[in-house]
Amino acid sequence: MKISRGSEVVKNRENRVLLLVFPMKTERRVTILLIHYSSGLECRYNMAKSLRGLASFVFMVMSVGLVHAEHSECEDFKDYFSTLVSPDYPDPYPPATRRQWYMEIPEGVQALIRVNALEIERTWDYLTLEHTHQTAHGINVTRFPLVSGNVTSILLPEGNVMLDFCSDEFENFDGFSFDIRTREINNTFDLGCYEPDVETFACASGVQYIHAIARCDRIVDCHDHSDEIGCGDCPPDTSQCEGTDICIHSKFLCDGVFDCPHQDDENCIDSKCPDGCICGEGPYAHFFGPSRAFCAAPGYLPYWTNGTTTWNQEYAMNTTLRTVVIDLHDIPLMHLDPGSFIGATNLNTLDLTNCDIDHLPSGVFDGAPRLYKLYIRNNKLRYLEKGTFRGLYNLYLLFAEFNFLTRFEEGCFEGLTNLFFIDLEFNGITDFRPGTFRDLGGSLERLIITRNNLTSINSSLFYGLEETLLRVNIDNNELKYIEPGTFHNMTILQDM
């Protein structure tokens, strides 16, 4: 944490910064900005006030989420600022994380949030700003997501501000960094003072500013959509929002994010469903379904694409981006080509149970980086080749039981850096190539190889899994020999 020279730091017993006191000249009007941090706990706070003659600027910090506070000058006018950043910034933010920050802007004061960096995963992670203030007509609440890296700054009047951040378990982006400045409302912010080299466009609300080059680019950056109003006819590969002249790129249709003012860009049941498929929201019908999305709102239902006759890459390209479940079980697919799921970028669960598949080629799952659960059970697979699971670095559960697997090519599990569980039950396996599972050494904890034809186990079977494997099930085989040293250094194995 950077502290200006001469400042006083007050800490608690856990050595957490609680209060920073910055000396300044007396007889000067000072704005006190209180920012509180919450990690799922209720956060209560008192209204900040503007004071005269105070000898210090006080900034309350409840966590290291605020990393910087100092006094600065801009065109000979004194103001104060702090820097608020996402968890672990400048490294990518961690998975499965929720944070909230609360800020109070006192009466007669405005705050400028300057965006230094903003990169959040669209659809699955979110950063939301909520501003509440009292008007002559009652309480006014403005709430909007911060998802666009084209936003340069946000200007807010007096009131209460909450920033709400959530990341799911999968992709982790670079996050955000904001400078927060305050000054008296009778001294208007000169944005050019803070962003001298940036040409900006002011959104109609007067709250947001964006890069001027983002005006009319068919991507909504302003929370009031004003950057895409009055931009002319819709060019090819765009869609016009209902009742407006706003055009958005087709790639943003049916992706789970509302871009159009009337939210019609997410009316996707009829427009983005492959021929012969059934699509829509609904709870998963059986035990193998996806868990609730970590950052999803209450009442969230996964979006399905259910096949009925066949599947190929064209089907995947015509599948709505909101799809998190593709269910193809009991369809006699026979085989799948490389790239069969390109376009299903948000796919979480893929069910290929009982599809008569005898071969999965290298690259068959390309384009599905968020795949978490994969069911290839009860097929006719005889071997797994190198590159079969290429790009599935978020795959966590692999069900491959009831096949005819006897051969595992070197590199067939390469890239599965998060795989936790494999079920290879009932496959007729007679032996394993030395080091078969070594590529899973950083993650695999559960391995089921029951009801196969194993008669012996070589000492390299668990090579690479010494520090991760917790449970292995090898019962109902005809084991006659286990090579000495097979379980050497299996330091955390709990159950066999």
Summary of the structure (lengths in Angstrom):
residues: 496
radius of gyration: 28.0
end to end distance: 48.4
largest distance: 89.3
contacts: 1541
relative contact order: 0.07
helix: 5%
strand: 33%
